[in-house]
Amino acid sequence: MKTLRCETPLGPVTKNIGLMLTERRRLYGDLPAFREREAGGGWRELRWDGLCDKVAFVGASLLRLGLGNGCVAVYSRNREEMMILELAVMSLGGVVCPIFSEYPSPQLDYILEHSDARILVVSDEDHLEKALNTSAARRFKRIFVMDAFRPRGPEVRAFSQLYGAADASSSADYRRRLRLTSPDAPCLLMYTSGTTGRPKGVLLSHRNILSQRSAMSRLWDLGPSDRFLSYLPWHHSFGGIFELFGALHSGACLTLDDSCGRDLSRLIENFRLVKPTVYFSVPRVYQALVEEARRSPKLEREIFHPGLRFVFTAAAAMPKPVSDYFLRRGIPVVEGWGLTETSPCVTVTRLGVKRTLGLVGRPIPGTEVKLAADGEILVRGPNVMLGYHKEPKLTSAVLGPDGWFHTGDFGAVTRGGLMLKGRIDGMFKLTTGQMV
């Protein structure tokens, strides 16, 4: 069977996440990296210098407290502190495990226990209470809380302490680890949704994440003048890997959308204020934006503004009438396909190429795709996971010694690229991205 490859070579890949941040600071130090709404309604902005300083403070503080090894779990919605923590843990050579902020105690308990995390960071009092009600809570050396909370004992502390608990020795150790961390060291433990059973812990390396960013930089010309408006949750690979690290690697400014993709009026307000140059979402949200734009010429001008270069859709196929609406206004629709196990992107449609319904494009640089005898899609490349955490038999069942990962998706290879046909297990995705 023919193997699909990208004609564009992958190019150099940065050694690790910490060095990627260091390089971006050198290039873009005084430019904005991140924006988030304040309680009063204004925007709090974090520039590259400030971002990297905070990452270093938290990383060095974790080392000083003797918490520099192993896995750190974070149970929170998207926010500045969550991003700082994840980047700090990765930079010092640890593994971060983001957990869906709306998981109740039973699902939370399973992931906390299975991940072997010894440090937990939560966003607020409510999340702290849920975490303390799990059986896994007894295992934590420390729990850090981002917002105000009622005292619970010496093991529960304010996250803000991590900005000032470093010393010269731990700071030097942090810088040493940043330089020496291997590209193949694990850095992210991301759990699947568990639709077909217990969630699986996908273990990803620095190379997995950064090879994908190198690949996409060969296909998309993104830079510090670009603006991301982001609501996709960071516990999921679409938002927490593809979009977040897409913004960080390119030097663009990422603004958090506090609509969470649910409050349409708030989303449109943020769209009008931020005027994103690229936008990542699922078909359900694009459909809602188009429906609102059809009702109001003013809204149409604000949503489909001249600076919007392209939109990216994944998780499910975008309905043709919706994508046609974008195209008639000169805004390309780019579609991609992949899995958490592939960090996540495997294929994308190309800018400037007319979209064909059902096609998810060609492999990104450095990645290969072929079909097994039964039509299952196989993937090989530097973006393929290290394996499933604590599941060697499950890993060997999908990842062979030749490096080919068995995705569980059926497809066909056409002249225009890869076409998806369905899942081996009979599951399919709604326009929300939910598996049913």
N, C-alpha and C positions, 0 to 999 in steps of 0.2 A: 504494500500500500504506500502511496506517495506521502512523503513527509513535507508538511508546510513549514517554511521558514521565512523570516523577514530578510529582504535583500539588504537592508541597512544594518551594518554591524552594531554591536552593543556599545562599544567604546569603553573608556575607563570607568571604574566603579569606585567610589570613595570607600575607604577601609571600614569605617564604622560610623554610627550615628553621631557620636561626640565630635569626631573630626569634621563631619559634614556641617555641624553647627558652627564650629570654629571657623571654617572656611566662609560660611555665609556671613558671619559677623565681620570678617575682614573685608568682604565685598560690599556689605550693605549696612554697616554699623549704625548709622543715624537714621535709617529709613524704617518706616513702620512694619512690624512683623505680625502683630495681633491686635484685634480690637474686640471689646466686649462692653455691653451696656452696663452702666452704673445704676444703682438703685434710684437715683434722681431722674434717670432717663437719658443722660448724656452718654458719651462714649469714653471708655478708659482705653488708652492706647499704650502698647508696649513695643518699644523699638528693639532692633536686633541687639544692641549693646545691653539693654536692660534684660531682655529675654535670656541671653547667654549668662549674664551675671547671676540671675535667679536660679538658673539650672545648676550652675557651679556651686552656689551657696547650699542648695538642697542636697546635691550629690555629696559634697564634702561633709555636711552635717550628718547625713546617714552613716558615712564612714566613721565619723568621730563617735557616734553612738553605738558603734559595733554592728550596724545593720546593713553593711555593704554587700553581703553575699545573699544568694538565694532569690526568692520570688517576693515581690511586693504587689499586693492586690489593691485595686482602687475601685470603690463602689460609689459612683457619682455621675451626675449629668455632665455634659461638656462644660468646661469652665477653665479659666486661666490656670488655676492651681493644678488641675488634673493634667494639663499639657506639660506644665513645668515638672511635675513629679515623674511622668512617663519618660520625658527626655533625660532627666537626671539619672534615673535608675538605669536606663539603657546606656548612658554615657559612662557610668562607673563600672559597667560590665555585668549588671544584674538583669533580671527578667521581670517585666511588668505584666500584670494580668488585669485588664479592664473588665468590669462586670456591669451588665445592664442595670441601669439605675432604678428600674421598676421591678426587678426581681423580688418576689416575696422571700421570706426566710427559708422555706424548703429548698428552692433552687439555689439561693445564695449559699446555704449551708453545704450543698453538694460541691459547688465550685471552690469554695474556700477550703474544704477538706481535700478535694482531689488535686488542687493546684500546689499543695504543700507550702502555701504562703505563710510567712511568719510575721509579716508586717501588713497592716491594713490601713488604708487611708479612705475616709468617708467624707461626704460633703457636708452633712448637717446632723442635727439631733435625731431626726426621723431615721436616717440611714444608720446612725450609730445604734439606735435602739434595736433595729432589725438585726444588725450584725451581732450585738451582744446576746440576742435570743437564739443564736445558732450554737450547736454543739462544738463547732470549729473554733469558737471564740476563745476557748481555753488555751489554744495553741499559740496565740499571738504574743510576741515579745512587746510590741507597741501598737497602739491604734492612734492615728492622727486624725483630727477633725478640722475641716476647713472653716466652718462657721462657728458661731458661739454655741456652747454646749454646757450642760450641767456636769460638774465634776463627777468622775466615776472611779477614781483611783489612780495610782501612779503610772499605770500602763497606758492610760488615755491622755493624750496631750494635744495641744493646739498645733495645727499645721504651721502656723506662723513662726513657731520656734525654730523650724528648720531653716529659716532665712538668717538665723544668727547664732547657730550652734557650732559652726566650723572653727577650726584653728589652723595655724600655719602647717602643722604636720598633716592634718586630714586634707587640706587644700592641695598640698603637694602630692599626696597619695591619689587624690581624684585626678589630677593632671596626668600622673603616671599611668593610671588605668585607662584614661581616655586615649592615650597614645598607643597602648599595648593591646587593647581589646581586639581579639581576632575577628575577621569578617564572618567566620563561621560560628562564632559564639551565639548562643540563643539570647534573644533580647525581648521577645514578645510571646506571651501565652494567651491566645485568643480562642475563646470557646464558641463552638457552633451553636445554633439555636436549639438543637435537640429535638427537632420536629419528628425525626424517625427513631427516637430513643434518647438515651442520656446524652447530654452535650459532650462533644469530643474536644479535648484541649489541643489545639493546633500550635505547635512550637515553631517559631520563625526566627531566623537569624538576621544579623545586620546585612549580610549579602543578599538575602531574600528581598528585603525591603529596598535597599539602595540600588540593586541591579535593576529593579523595576523603574526607579526614578531616573536612572541613567538612560534606560530604554525609552521612556516617555519624553525625555528631553531631546531625543533625536527625532521625535515625531511632532512635538508641539513646541512652539516658540513662546514659552512663558517666562516672565521675568518680574523684576521689582515694580514695574508699573501696573501689573495685573492685580485685580481685586477679587477675592473669593468671598462669597456669602454662604456660610456653612451651618446647616442644621443636622446633617447626618451623624448619628451617634457614634462615638469613638470606641464603643465595645464591639462594633461590627467592622468588618474589613473594608467595606466601601468608604465609610467615613474616616475610620481610625487609621487606615493605612493609605489607601489610594488618594483620598482628598487631602487629609492633613499633611502627609509627607510630600504630596504634590506641591502644596503651597510652600512648605518649609524649604524644599530642595530648590525651588525656582526663585526664592526670595520674594515671592508675592506676599501681600498682606491678607491674612485670613480674618474676617469679621464673623463672630458668632451670631447666628440668627436665633433670637430667643423665642421665635414662634414654634420651634421644635418641629417644623413641617406640619403642624396641626392647626394653628391659628392663622387662617388665610389672610385676614385683614392685617395682622401684625407682619406676616411674611411680605405682603405687598408693600407695607410701609417701609420695612427694612430694604426691600429691593429698590424702592424709590430713593432712599437716603444713600445707600452704598453704591448703587449702580455697578453691580458686579460685571467684570469683563469676561468671566467664565462662570458657569454654574453647573453644579453636580446635583442630581436629584433622581427620583424614581418617577415612573410614568404617571402615577396618581397625582403628584404635585404639578407636573407639567400640564396635565389635563385641567386641573382646577385653575391654573393661571390663564390658560387659553379661554376657558369659559368666562372668567372675569373680564378679560381683555375684549371679548366679543360684546360685552354689555356696555363698555365705556371706552370711547376713543382716547380719552385722557389717560386712563389706565393702560391702554394698549401702548401709547407712546412711552409711558414710564417703564413698563416691563420690557418691551422690545426696543430698548434705547440703542442709539448708534454705537455705543462702546461695547455692547455685548458681542464678543467675538465668536463664541460657540457655546452650546450646552452639551453636557455629557449625560447619557442615560444608561442605567444598568439595573440589574436585579430582575427585570422582566422586560418583555418587548414593549416599546412605545407604540400605541395605536397610530396607524398611518395618518388619519385626519389631524392628529395633534402635531406630529412631526411636519406635516405639510404646511401647517399654519406658521411654524417657525421658518421654514424654508422660503415661503412666499415673502417673508419680511427680511430675507437675506441673512438669516442666522443659521449656520450649519448645525445639524444634529449629529453628534458622534455617539455611537453605541459600543459597548464593550461587554466582554464575558470573561468570567473567571470564578474562582472559589477562594475561600479563606486559605485553603491549602496551597494556593499558587500566588499568594501575597498581594492582591488577589487577581490582578489582571493577566489574561493570557492573550486575548485578541482585542483589537479595536478596529472600527471602520475608519477610513482615512478622510481627513479634511479635504474638501474639494471633490470627493467622489459621491455621486448620487446614491442616496440610501435605498437599499432593497430590503423589503420587509422579510424578516427571518434571518438575514445575514448578520453575523456579529463580527465580521471583519477578518483580518489576517493577523498572524502572530506578531507580537511586539518584538523588537530586536533582542536576540539572544535566546528566544524561546522557540521550541519546536512542537508541532502538533501533528498527530496521525490518528488513524482509526484502527481499532482492533478488528478482528474478523467478524465480530457480531455488531460492529458499528459504534462501539463505545469510544469516546474521545480520550486519547492519551496525550499527556503533556510532559515535556522534559525541558529543563532549563534552570538557571540560577535562582529563579523565583519559587521553585518547588520546596515545600516545607522540609524541615528536619525530620518531622514525624509527629505522631500523636503522643502526648505526654502520658507516660506510664502504660502505654498500650502497644507493646512491641508486635504482638500478633496482628492487631488491627493495622498497624503501620505496614508490616510486610505483606498484608493482603492487598494493599492498594499501591505500594511503592516498591517496585522490583529492583534487583541489584544493577540493572542497566539504566536506572534513573527515571524510567517512565512511570508517571503517576496515572493511575486509573481513576478518572473523574466521576464515573457513575452517570455521566450524561451521554446520550446518543446524539449523533450528528452526521452530517454529510459534507464532503469537500466539493465545492463548486468552483467555477471559474472566478466568481466574485469573492470567494473566501469561505469561511466556515459557516455552516447553517446548523442551528440547534433543532432537534426533533423531540426531545423529552428526556425523562429520567428513567433509569433502569428500574427504580423502585416505584414508578408510576406517579411520583409527586410532580406537581407543577407550580409555577409561581403566579400569584396575582399581580396586578399593576402596582400594588404596594410593596412588592418584593417578598411577601409572606408565602412560605411553602404550605401547600395544602394537598 
